[in-house]
Amino acid sequence: MIWLVLTRFIIGILVFCLSFIWILRIYLRHLKKQHHKEIPGTTIGIFHPYCNAGGGGERVLWCAVRAIQEGYRNRNVSIIIYTGDHVPPETLISNAEKRFNVIIEKSIKFEYLQRRRWVEAAKYPILTLLGQSLGSFLLGFEALFLHVPDVYIDTMGYAFTFPLFKVLGGAKIGCYVHYPTISTDMLARVAINLPAYNNSGAIARSRNLSSLKLGYYKLFAILYGFVGRFADIVMVNSSWTENHINSIWNISLRTNRVYPPCDVSEFLKIKQIPDSEKRIKSIVAVAQFRPEKDHPLMIMSYFSLLQVIPDELKERVRFIFVGSCRDEIDEKRVEDYKDLCKHLSIEDYVEFRVNVTFEELKTILQEGTIGIHTMWNEHFGISVVECMAAGLIMVAHNSGGPKSDIIVNSGHVRNGFLAEYEDEYSSTILKILNMSDAERQEIREAAWSSVGRFSDAKFQEDFLRNIAVLLET
């Protein structure tokens, strides 16, 4: 009797859910017709809640928008951006030009999201990945009711929005994946009890807590794979990301590598200042002030460097941090980094440049000598490529995109260096500082010859080829 009641209850719940989905789908189809009256033709909805941030992901967004505008100029195609940045459209478009040197036509419609806090990590002190993903599902509902597009493209990694727009909105789904929400590398770090920014020391030290977290990660990976398979076209930004997405989503025939757009043409135009004329040897880090970028490793590496270089050279070396802050949490993080520099008594050798313009960035890179990047498993590394194009000798993390796609060290060709630990970074930087001008110039020239494959033009060509599948069907 109990089983009969339970079976009827489950069937009732299923019938209710299916009926609700059916009714909701009919309503959204009606809403879509209304939206087509407002904006006739084909609409492309791009989901990017932080479109006014100044990172590499935002450069990809604006270059994608420019590609669509130029590639479909003579066709009735309109772009809608779902954003949580409540900034006037003209300011958003102006910032894209000032920060990234990307000129956008003003015919974009912005739909402003009111509940972006649902995807903020601070809202979920535990089960953060699951909380943010379910939060993106709810935020996706808000976006869907604001405007039902014909084609939906996610450019921030919110795969849990895919089923909404495909099943309820009837849209074709495309995405550009910068970084898988979960990867086999993350599972491996938890499995071997290795601390990281997303695996606290307390969990890493406890076998029981690590086992629980590993089980949670495995379950989340199953969910992530399920929602990812709703995508019709998947673009990934590096071979590292491609391997992880293929292993979790398992839709390799719909997955294509599209290197992100690096503004190499503008950086290659920078007039080079000979090393012999640079009184100050600047070490430049270009990275958003986010925890995964691992600025503490940069600071500790610089501290280690200052312990071993001669006093006369110490006075001629400076470390410049260049990056953007998305919110108050990032701003507080910058203050923490400044406090760490004071604690190590190196504050006189360090400078923080926050939210600089594109012209200011070019000046900083022109005057620099060495570039540094410390993010473990960086998905690609736009800033690595741009620094190389600007003439900096790069020291990047020995993992992810920089290792697999950017830094070359084979035979007699070297276009940069790889490092992983604090002492490796400091010893490599010291090695570069002690090189002759001719040796450094040889590395620069190898770097310049290698960056063309990451240009804006190449990105636009590959991006348009992929979304053609969505637009032509």
C-alpha positions as a printed NumPy array, in Angstrom:
array([[  0.   ,   0.   ,   0.   ],
       [  2.803,   2.384,   0.911],
       [  4.586,   1.68 ,  -2.372],
       [  1.379,   2.327,  -4.319],
       [  0.897,   5.689,  -2.594],
       [  4.541,   6.59 ,  -3.147],
       [  4.363,   5.624,  -6.835],
       [  1.224,   7.71 ,  -7.35 ],
       [  2.878,  10.637,  -5.552],
       [  5.973,  10.452,  -7.787],
       [  3.828,  10.164, -10.926],
       [  1.787,  13.14 ,  -9.767],
       [  4.932,  15.217,  -9.235],
       [  6.229,  14.258, -12.702],
       [  2.909,  15.102, -14.352],
       [  2.821,  18.435, -12.53 ],
       [  6.406,  19.275, -13.553],
       [  5.857,  18.312, -17.185],
       [  2.607,  20.301, -17.303],
       [  4.327,  23.306, -15.764],
       [  7.179,  23.086, -18.3  ],
       [  4.679,  22.739, -21.168],
       [  2.658,  25.774, -20.019],
       [  5.823,  27.802, -19.425],
       [  7.128,  26.877, -22.861],
       [  3.878,  28.01 , -24.514],
       [  4.039,  31.304, -22.616],
       [  7.675,  31.885, -23.598],
       [  6.902,  31.141, -27.264],
       [  4.161,  33.786, -27.064],
       [  6.635,  36.154, -25.397],
       [  9.137,  35.446, -28.173],
       [  6.593,  36.548, -30.787],
       [  6.114,  39.786, -28.875],
       [  9.859,  40.31 , -28.76 ],
       [ 10.097,  39.71 , -32.509],
       [  7.638,  42.552, -33.034],
       [  9.964,  44.823, -31.057],
       [ 13.155,  43.538, -32.714],
       [ 12.388,  41.861, -36.05 ],
       [ 14.773,  39.376, -37.624],
       [ 17.179,  37.059, -35.825],
       [ 18.195,  37.922, -32.285],
       [ 21.403,  36.726, -30.627],
       [ 21.339,  36.86 , -26.841],
       [ 24.778,  36.924, -25.193],
       [ 24.885,  36.079, -21.482],
       [ 27.703,  37.982, -19.788],
       [ 26.65 ,  39.325, -16.351],
       [ 29.999,  41.125, -15.866],
       [ 30.379,  42.753, -19.277],
       [ 31.902,  45.937, -17.798],
       [ 34.776,  44.106, -16.084],
       [ 38.19 ,  44.617, -17.604],
       [ 39.515,  41.083, -18.018],
       [ 40.365,  38.857, -20.949],
       [ 36.89 ,  37.318, -20.911],
       [ 35.387,  40.729, -21.536],
       [ 37.748,  41.325, -24.44 ],
       [ 36.491,  38.086, -25.97 ],
       [ 32.904,  39.29 , -25.492],
       [ 33.438,  42.609, -27.256],
       [ 35.463,  41.073, -30.067],
       [ 32.656,  38.532, -30.544],
       [ 30.125,  41.381, -30.715],
       [ 32.279,  43.213, -33.254],
       [ 32.645,  40.016, -35.305],
       [ 28.86 ,  39.538, -35.457],
       [ 28.296,  43.179, -36.396],
       [ 30.844,  43.034, -39.196],
       [ 30.047,  39.509, -40.384],
       [ 26.269,  39.998, -40.491],
       [ 26.124,  43.689, -41.375],
       [ 23.793,  43.133, -44.342],
       [ 21.534,  40.637, -42.587],
       [ 18.727,  41.297, -40.143],
       [ 20.642,  40.179, -37.031],
       [ 20.393,  41.971, -33.675],
       [ 22.513,  41.55 , -30.543],
       [ 21.228,  41.542, -26.979],
       [ 23.608,  41.417, -24.011],
       [ 22.327,  40.232, -20.636],
       [ 24.369,  42.077, -18.012],
       [ 24.288,  42.815, -14.301],
       [ 26.369,  45.977, -14.741],
       [ 23.839,  48.796, -14.441],
       [ 25.776,  51.226, -16.578],
       [ 24.371,  53.259, -19.507],
       [ 24.865,  51.546, -22.899],
       [ 27.031,  54.354, -24.224],
       [ 29.373,  53.96 , -21.222],
       [ 29.646,  50.196, -21.7  ],
       [ 30.498,  50.636, -25.376],
       [ 32.926,  53.468, -24.63 ],
       [ 34.702,  51.373, -21.986],
       [ 35.119,  48.539, -24.502],
       [ 37.011,  50.933, -26.765],
       [ 39.096,  52.546, -24.014],
       [ 40.065,  49.308, -22.278],
       [ 40.401,  46.923, -25.206],
       [ 40.699,  49.079, -28.313],
       [ 37.542,  47.412, -29.666],
       [ 35.173,  49.743, -31.521],
       [ 31.531,  48.632, -31.307],
       [ 28.524,  49.929, -33.233],
       [ 25.861,  51.302, -30.912],
       [ 23.003,  49.156, -32.196],
       [ 23.189,  46.735, -29.232],
       [ 20.369,  46.24 , -26.767],
       [ 21.284,  45.647, -23.133],
       [ 18.983,  43.726, -20.816],
       [ 19.85 ,  44.567, -17.212],
       [ 19.782,  41.726, -14.693],
       [ 18.669,  42.6  , -11.163],
       [ 19.808,  39.445,  -9.373],
       [ 23.453,  39.04 , -10.331],
       [ 24.286,  38.417,  -6.679],
       [ 22.969,  34.869,  -7.261],
       [ 26.179,  34.024,  -9.143],
       [ 28.622,  35.703,  -6.77 ],
       [ 30.95 ,  33.339,  -4.926],
       [ 30.641,  35.305,  -1.675],
       [ 26.974,  34.276,  -1.446],
       [ 27.963,  30.605,  -1.136],
       [ 30.621,  30.071,   1.563],
       [ 30.185,  26.307,   1.18 ],
       [ 29.342,  24.243,  -1.927],
       [ 30.387,  27.296,  -3.923],
       [ 30.465,  25.634,  -7.351],
       [ 26.983,  24.175,  -6.937],
       [ 25.619,  27.383,  -5.413],
       [ 26.922,  29.585,  -8.224],
       [ 25.709,  27.13 , -10.876],
       [ 22.194,  26.921,  -9.442],
       [ 22.319,  30.703,  -9.024],
       [ 23.14 ,  31.037, -12.729],
       [ 20.125,  28.829, -13.483],
       [ 17.887,  31.298, -11.627],
       [ 19.625,  34.282, -13.215],
       [ 19.086,  32.609, -16.584],
       [ 15.348,  32.54 , -15.853],
       [ 15.426,  36.298, -15.322],
       [ 17.316,  36.793, -18.589],
       [ 14.937,  34.528, -20.495],
       [ 11.876,  36.483, -19.359],
       [ 13.57 ,  39.776, -20.268],
       [ 14.056,  38.62 , -23.863],
       [ 13.689,  35.246, -25.585],
       [ 16.413,  35.091, -28.283],
       [ 16.671,  32.921, -31.383],
       [ 20.306,  32.125, -30.632],
       [ 21.774,  32.052, -27.135],
       [ 25.532,  32.369, -26.538],
       [ 27.121,  32.081, -23.11 ],
       [ 30.541,  33.722, -22.856],
       [ 31.165,  33.377, -19.117],
       [ 30.881,  29.653, -18.424],
       [ 27.33 ,  29.413, -17.058],
       [ 26.429,  26.048, -18.591],
       [ 23.465,  25.551, -16.252],
       [ 21.588,  28.179, -18.299],
       [ 21.707,  26.024, -21.455],
       [ 18.645,  23.808, -20.746],
       [ 16.516,  26.88 , -19.986],
       [ 17.141,  28.626, -23.281],
       [ 17.016,  25.433, -25.344],
       [ 14.057,  23.576, -23.821],
       [ 11.914,  26.511, -22.719],
       [ 13.088,  29.24 , -25.091],
       [ 13.589,  27.092, -28.178],
       [ 16.926,  28.756, -28.905],
       [ 20.018,  27.356, -30.557],
       [ 22.812,  27.196, -27.972],
       [ 26.414,  28.243, -28.427],
       [ 29.118,  28.93 , -25.875],
       [ 32.682,  30.133, -25.566],
       [ 34.377,  28.291, -22.705],
       [ 37.336,  30.022, -21.081],
       [ 37.661,  27.582, -18.228],
       [ 35.672,  24.464, -17.326],
       [ 33.704,  24.993, -14.116],
       [ 35.223,  21.739, -12.896],
       [ 38.138,  19.797, -14.343],
       [ 39.958,  16.539, -13.772],
       [ 42.88 ,  18.599, -12.437],
       [ 40.64 ,  19.972,  -9.684],
       [ 39.531,  16.443,  -8.816],
       [ 43.157,  15.32 ,  -8.73 ],
       [ 44.197,  18.143,  -6.372],
       [ 41.485,  17.183,  -3.884],
       [ 42.295,  13.478,  -4.263],
       [ 45.948,  14.016,  -3.279],
       [ 45.089,  16.505,  -0.482],
       [ 46.835,  19.446,  -2.149],
       [ 45.831,  22.932,  -0.874],
       [ 44.772,  25.538,  -3.45 ],
       [ 42.663,  28.691,  -3.673],
       [ 39.601,  26.437,  -4.159],
       [ 40.718,  23.716,  -1.736],
       [ 41.383,  25.096,   1.747],
       [ 44.182,  23.82 ,   3.928],
       [ 41.672,  22.552,   6.503],
       [ 40.044,  20.269,   3.919],
       [ 43.378,  19.214,   2.418],
       [ 44.618,  18.126,   5.878],
       [ 41.51 ,  16.029,   6.621],
       [ 41.11 ,  12.698,   4.858],
       [ 37.376,  12.533,   5.675],
       [ 36.66 ,  16.072,   4.484],
       [ 38.713,  15.466,   1.33 ],
       [ 36.683,  12.31 ,   0.613],
       [ 33.432,  14.235,   1.034],
       [ 34.643,  17.04 ,  -1.219],
       [ 35.855,  14.555,  -3.829],
       [ 32.418,  12.914,  -3.875],
       [ 30.784,  16.338,  -4.198],
       [ 33.106,  17.247,  -7.08 ],
       [ 32.383,  13.979,  -8.892],
       [ 28.616,  14.481,  -8.544],
       [ 28.953,  18.069,  -9.736],
       [ 31.011,  16.899, -12.738],
       [ 28.131,  14.586, -13.739],
       [ 25.643,  17.492, -13.558],
       [ 28.043,  19.769, -15.421],
       [ 28.423,  17.196, -18.173],
       [ 24.636,  16.798, -18.454],
       [ 23.886,  20.51 , -18.925],
       [ 26.914,  21.036, -21.183],
       [ 25.565,  18.542, -23.703],
       [ 22.635,  20.904, -24.435],
       [ 25.061,  23.086, -26.43 ],
       [ 24.833,  22.933, -30.226],
       [ 28.261,  24.528, -30.745],
       [ 31.081,  24.722, -28.213],
       [ 34.105,  26.977, -28.672],
       [ 37.064,  26.525, -26.318],
       [ 39.993,  28.846, -25.917],
       [ 42.924,  26.416, -25.703],
       [ 43.948,  22.81 , -26.12 ],
       [ 43.993,  22.463, -22.316],
       [ 40.364,  23.59 , -22.042],
       [ 39.427,  21.455, -25.046],
       [ 40.79 ,  18.295, -23.424],
       [ 38.877,  18.901, -20.184],
       [ 35.613,  19.859, -21.864],
       [ 35.791,  16.796, -24.112],
       [ 36.359,  14.539, -21.122],
       [ 33.378,  15.951, -19.185],
       [ 30.853,  16.995, -21.868],
       [ 31.808,  14.278, -24.352],
       [ 30.586,  16.155, -27.449],
       [ 33.884,  16.463, -29.306],
       [ 32.189,  16.683, -32.74 ],
       [ 30.498,  19.917, -31.611],
       [ 33.616,  21.289, -29.902],
       [ 36.166,  23.481, -31.684],
       [ 39.244,  25.331, -30.517],
       [ 39.027,  29.081, -31.12 ],
       [ 41.98 ,  30.951, -29.659],
       [ 40.893,  34.171, -27.918],
       [ 41.521,  37.519, -29.62 ],
       [ 44.763,  39.111, -28.541],
       [ 45.328,  42.65 , -29.767],
       [ 48.762,  41.733, -31.061],
       [ 48.655,  44.271, -33.905],
       [ 48.441,  47.217, -31.496],
       [ 51.071,  45.825, -29.148],
       [ 53.42 ,  45.005, -32.016],
       [ 53.234,  48.682, -33.02 ],
       [ 54.705,  49.768, -29.686],
       [ 58.017,  51.523, -30.279],
       [ 60.651,  49.464, -28.523],
       [ 62.989,  51.133, -26.036],
       [ 66.429,  49.446, -26.113],
       [ 67.29 ,  47.678, -22.847],
       [ 70.44 ,  49.76 , -22.563],
       [ 68.263,  52.905, -22.288],
       [ 65.988,  51.539, -19.553],
       [ 67.346,  52.753, -16.23 ],
       [ 64.539,  50.941, -14.375],
       [ 64.019,  47.26 , -15.203],
       [ 60.267,  46.795, -14.673],
       [ 58.702,  43.408, -14.025],
       [ 55.056,  43.697, -15.099],
       [ 52.115,  41.498, -14.115],
       [ 48.905,  41.99 , -16.094],
       [ 46.04 ,  40.113, -14.399],
       [ 42.659,  40.801, -12.855],
       [ 42.802,  40.936,  -9.071],
       [ 41.135,  37.559,  -8.573],
       [ 42.336,  34.81 ,  -6.193],
       [ 43.113,  32.272,  -8.919],
       [ 45.644,  34.655, -10.501],
       [ 47.817,  34.005,  -7.424],
       [ 49.267,  37.476,  -6.845],
       [ 50.79 ,  36.308,  -3.52 ],
       [ 53.059,  33.97 ,  -5.508],
       [ 54.192,  36.948,  -7.59 ],
       [ 54.895,  38.982,  -4.453],
       [ 56.808,  36.161,  -2.769],
       [ 58.782,  35.521,  -5.956],
       [ 59.762,  39.178,  -6.098],
       [ 60.687,  39.123,  -2.412],
       [ 62.934,  36.116,  -3.087],
       [ 64.496,  37.929,  -6.035],
       [ 65.36 ,  40.956,  -3.906],
       [ 67.222,  38.7  ,  -1.476],
       [ 69.69 ,  37.516,  -4.107],
       [ 70.321,  40.397,  -6.506],
       [ 73.146,  42.925,  -5.923],
       [ 72.198,  46.196,  -4.202],
       [ 72.982,  48.303,  -7.271],
       [ 70.59 ,  46.181,  -9.368],
       [ 67.979,  46.101,  -6.611],
       [ 67.595,  49.866,  -6.894],
       [ 66.89 ,  49.527, -10.625],
       [ 64.196,  46.827, -10.455],
       [ 60.518,  47.545,  -9.915],
       [ 57.412,  45.332,  -9.871],
       [ 54.231,  46.755, -11.42 ],
       [ 50.867,  45.066, -10.905],
       [ 48.335,  46.003, -13.595],
       [ 44.766,  44.742, -13.353],
       [ 41.087,  45.474, -12.997],
       [ 38.747,  45.174, -10.035],
       [ 35.233,  43.861, -10.607],
       [ 33.825,  44.847,  -7.224],
       [ 34.6  ,  45.794,  -3.623],
       [ 35.864,  42.309,  -2.866],
       [ 38.575,  42.705,  -5.518],
       [ 39.399,  46.165,  -4.187],
       [ 39.803,  44.729,  -0.695],
       [ 42.062,  42.034,  -2.173],
       [ 44.339,  44.736,  -3.628],
       [ 44.635,  46.309,  -0.179],
       [ 45.561,  42.899,   1.253],
       [ 48.301,  42.542,  -1.36 ],
       [ 49.634,  45.988,  -0.459],
       [ 49.672,  44.96 ,   3.204],
       [ 51.636,  41.824,   2.302],
       [ 54.2  ,  43.973,   0.492],
       [ 54.521,  46.193,   3.576],
       [ 54.908,  43.133,   5.788],
       [ 57.794,  41.981,   3.57 ],
       [ 59.235,  45.535,   3.477],
       [ 59.171,  45.669,  -0.322],
       [ 56.447,  48.307,  -0.749],
       [ 58.973,  50.829,  -2.094],
       [ 59.717,  48.505,  -5.016],
       [ 56.097,  47.705,  -5.903],
       [ 53.396,  49.671,  -7.708],
       [ 49.699,  48.793,  -8.173],
       [ 47.916,  50.192, -11.248],
       [ 44.179,  49.448, -11.13 ],
       [ 41.672,  49.799, -14.011],
       [ 44.092,  51.501, -16.388],
       [ 43.104,  52.585, -19.89 ],
       [ 44.438,  50.837, -22.979],
       [ 46.829,  53.706, -23.707],
       [ 48.194,  53.584, -20.156],
       [ 48.679,  49.826, -20.47 ],
       [ 50.703,  50.268, -23.674],
       [ 52.961,  52.788, -21.957],
       [ 53.564,  50.485, -18.991],
       [ 54.429,  47.572, -21.284],
       [ 56.662,  49.756, -23.464],
       [ 58.733,  50.683, -20.416],
       [ 58.801,  47.138, -19.026],
       [ 61.415,  44.419, -19.459],
       [ 59.961,  41.2  , -18.002],
       [ 56.379,  39.92 , -17.777],
       [ 55.175,  37.518, -15.092],
       [ 52.14 ,  35.231, -14.909],
       [ 51.453,  32.849, -11.999],
       [ 47.977,  31.358, -12.403],
       [ 47.952,  27.567, -12.107],
       [ 46.167,  26.018, -15.098],
       [ 45.39 ,  29.342, -16.725],
       [ 42.868,  28.421, -19.401],
       [ 44.73 ,  30.375, -22.083],
       [ 46.566,  33.542, -21.123],
       [ 45.644,  36.578, -23.236],
       [ 47.861,  38.815, -21.121],
       [ 50.797,  36.44 , -21.713],
       [ 50.444,  36.848, -25.493],
       [ 49.935,  40.609, -25.302],
       [ 53.002,  41.078, -23.109],
       [ 55.063,  39.006, -25.553],
       [ 53.806,  41.122, -28.465],
       [ 54.714,  44.273, -26.525],
       [ 58.315,  43.088, -26.144],
       [ 58.378,  41.742, -22.579],
       [ 60.275,  38.527, -21.816],
       [ 57.528,  36.335, -20.323],
       [ 57.854,  34.022, -17.329],
       [ 54.539,  32.106, -17.23 ],
       [ 53.191,  29.284, -15.09 ],
       [ 54.227,  25.832, -16.218],
       [ 50.655,  24.595, -16.766],
       [ 47.459,  25.165, -18.733],
       [ 47.352,  27.311, -21.859],
       [ 50.763,  29.002, -21.496],
       [ 52.455,  25.6  , -21.378],
       [ 50.378,  23.853, -24.061],
       [ 49.727,  26.685, -26.555],
       [ 51.868,  29.785, -26.019],
       [ 55.385,  29.347, -24.625],
       [ 57.735,  27.503, -26.975],
       [ 61.057,  26.009, -25.895],
       [ 62.077,  23.439, -28.457],
       [ 65.418,  23.002, -30.126],
       [ 67.006,  26.406, -30.709],
       [ 63.7  ,  28.319, -30.439],
       [ 62.667,  29.989, -27.187],
       [ 59.978,  32.668, -26.973],
       [ 59.653,  32.779, -23.173],
       [ 60.083,  30.862, -19.931],
       [ 57.972,  28.614, -17.696],
       [ 58.148,  28.339, -13.905],
       [ 56.015,  26.941, -11.116],
       [ 57.419,  27.7  ,  -7.676],
       [ 58.641,  30.826,  -5.957],
       [ 62.348,  29.99 ,  -6.289],
       [ 61.916,  29.037,  -9.975],
       [ 60.328,  32.408, -10.746],
       [ 63.   ,  34.388,  -8.902],
       [ 65.91 ,  32.441, -10.421],
       [ 64.424,  32.727, -13.933],
       [ 63.876,  36.472, -13.569],
       [ 67.454,  36.868, -12.312],
       [ 68.675,  34.871, -15.313],
       [ 66.823,  37.219, -17.698],
       [ 68.178,  40.323, -15.919],
       [ 71.722,  38.967, -16.298],
       [ 71.316,  38.244, -20.021],
       [ 72.946,  40.388, -22.641],
       [ 70.76 ,  42.734, -24.681],
       [ 71.313,  40.512, -27.721],
       [ 70.119,  37.385, -25.888],
       [ 66.944,  39.118, -24.726],
       [ 66.342,  40.491, -28.217],
       [ 66.564,  36.996, -29.716],
       [ 63.791,  35.808, -27.373],
       [ 61.654,  38.852, -28.212],
       [ 61.95 ,  38.216, -31.932],
       [ 60.918,  34.573, -31.469],
       [ 57.924,  35.776, -29.433],
       [ 56.89 ,  38.309, -32.09 ],
       [ 56.951,  35.659, -34.795],
       [ 54.735,  33.325, -32.724],
       [ 51.864,  35.6  , -31.695],
       [ 50.181,  36.045, -35.096],
       [ 48.1  ,  32.872, -34.602],
       [ 46.315,  34.625, -31.716],
       [ 45.278,  37.799, -33.571],
       [ 41.877,  39.537, -33.587],
       [ 41.438,  38.709, -37.269],
       [ 42.027,  34.994, -36.7  ],
       [ 39.536,  34.962, -33.813],
       [ 36.893,  36.729, -35.902],
       [ 37.314,  34.249, -38.75 ],
       [ 37.042,  31.197, -36.475],
       [ 34.216,  32.63 , -34.35 ],
       [ 32.043,  33.47 , -37.366],
       [ 32.638,  30.047, -38.882],
       [ 31.328,  28.399, -35.706],
       [ 28.256,  30.546, -35.08 ],
       [ 27.235,  30.208, -38.746],
       [ 25.931,  26.766, -37.762],
       [ 23.6  ,  28.418, -35.234],
       [ 22.421,  31.244, -37.472],
       [ 21.93 ,  29.293, -40.669],
       [ 19.656,  26.707, -39.04 ]])
